[in-house]
Each structure stands twice: as structure tokens, then as C-alpha cells.
Amino acid sequence: MEKHETRAFFAARAATWDDTFPDDGPAFAGAVAHLELRPGLVALDAGCGTGRAMPLLREHTDRVVGVDLTPGMALKASERGPALIGDASGLPFADATIGAILAAGLIGHLGDPRGTLLEFARVARPGARLALFHPVGRAVLAARRGRELSPDDIRAEHRITPLLQATGWEPVHFHDDDDHYLAVARRAASASGA
Ligand SMILES: C[S@@+](CC[C@H](N)C(=O)[O-])C[C@H]1O[C@@H](n2cnc3c(N)ncnc32)[C@H](O)[C@@H]1O
């Protein structure tokens, strides 16, 4: 999808987003636990939508910021904390300033996943964790959309693992089952390909 199509798609869903999947909380909490947050670290909720993960992130650090491409989503998120309208592939943060990044339901919507992972690596502090998450696994999501599970899917382990490694991330955990999708990586201490 082009960016304007993504914006239009999510703008139409912003008002009802939180009511659509009300039971995702425990899966989100599990993903947030992998981020190894602590007070003082800045947590970025990339593609934050309505910011439903922001309260969970704030249980671990007082410094949480959301970024979303869709103004209506960022506006809703701003009721939960600081949220900016912006593109995850060009973040308004200085190098090595972000302590953890949650990207929930984001990566499948990116036109340039490699460039966005590089941008995440740029803003992440050495050792920062990145969680690419979805509250259901790829097979459930494909079925929900009436599609076949594609081996070309960027989220498939054989695709996302080398992409993370090539963009400055060390993969530390992968899970893709009906209950959730989660790829966790740590920002490499020294830039390798990033
Ligand atoms: C499936 S929703 C997930 C929202 C939220 N993370 C959640 O789990 O409830 C994907 C979100 O990513 C946003 N998005 C898509 N492409 C983006 C980009 N390049 N930069 C920032 N946000 C983006 C959309 O506007 C949308 O709000």
C-alpha cells in the first residue's frame, strides 16, 4: 500500500480500533516484557495506533512516546501520552537515544521495511530491544484476511532474521503461533550493516 492508502485505511478505523480486538492485552503485556525496559529509558511505540500499548509500556518506564503515520490514530494515542504524527522510516529522534521499540502490527504495512529497521537501529541505544509484534500469529492473520500464508511474507522467520541482522539488530527470540507473533532483537553494540 502507498502511504496515502495506509493513512486512509487506518483513518477509517481509528474511532473503533480499541473495541475491535478487546482481548489482546495479555499478548501485548508478554511482548512488552521482552523489551527489558527500566525507568529512565525512552520507549518508542512505533505505529502506535490509538496507543493501546502505551499504558503497558508506562508500567516499566515513565518515558513513552508514540509515533503514527495516521493523524486520527496519533490524535487518539495522545489521550494516553505523547504521540507524534510521523513516519517510522524517518523518526524525529537523535541517534542512540531510544531505549526500546515496540512495533505492533506495523511491519506488514511498511513500504520500506529495511529502511525502517535501519532507522530503528539509528535511534536505538546500544543493547536496546526491538519487538516486532502482532497479537495473533501469521496463519491466523492470513486466514482472517482470506489469504494464503505466503513464504514471501517479510515476517516469516527465514526472511525477518537475516533482515534484522543486516540492519544492525541481533535476533534474540522468535515466536509465530496462533496466540501471537513476536520477533525480538537487540541493537548490536557496534554498527554492522547499519
Ligand atoms: C495494525 S495498526 C497497529 C496499531 C497499534 N500498534 C496496535 O497494535 O493497536 C498499524 C498502525 O501503523 C501505522 N503505520 C503504518 N505505516 C506506518 C509508518 N510508515 N510509520 C508510522 N506508522 C505507520 C498505521 O497508521 C496504523 O495505526
The ligand as an ORCA input file, in Angstrom:
! r2SCAN-3c Opt
* xyz 0 1
  C      -2.329     -2.581     12.573
  S      -2.206     -0.935     13.191
  C      -1.497     -1.230     14.775
  C      -1.702     -0.102     15.730
  C      -1.178     -0.375     17.146
  N       0.248     -0.606     17.153
  C      -1.920     -1.537     17.760
  O      -1.359     -2.630     17.795
  O      -3.054     -1.344     18.186
  C      -0.827     -0.286     12.257
  C      -0.551      1.178     12.542
  O       0.682      1.518     11.901
  C       0.553      2.806     11.351
  N       1.558      2.925     10.273
  C       1.566      2.327      9.072
  N       2.680      2.655      8.401
  C       3.389      3.480      9.216
  C       4.623      4.141      9.089
  N       5.379      4.050      7.978
  N       5.068      4.898     10.123
  C       4.317      5.012     11.257
  N       3.137      4.406     11.424
  C       2.673      3.648     10.418
  C      -0.883      2.902     10.881
  O      -1.320      4.237     10.754
  C      -1.599      2.133     12.000
  O      -2.038      2.995     13.024
*
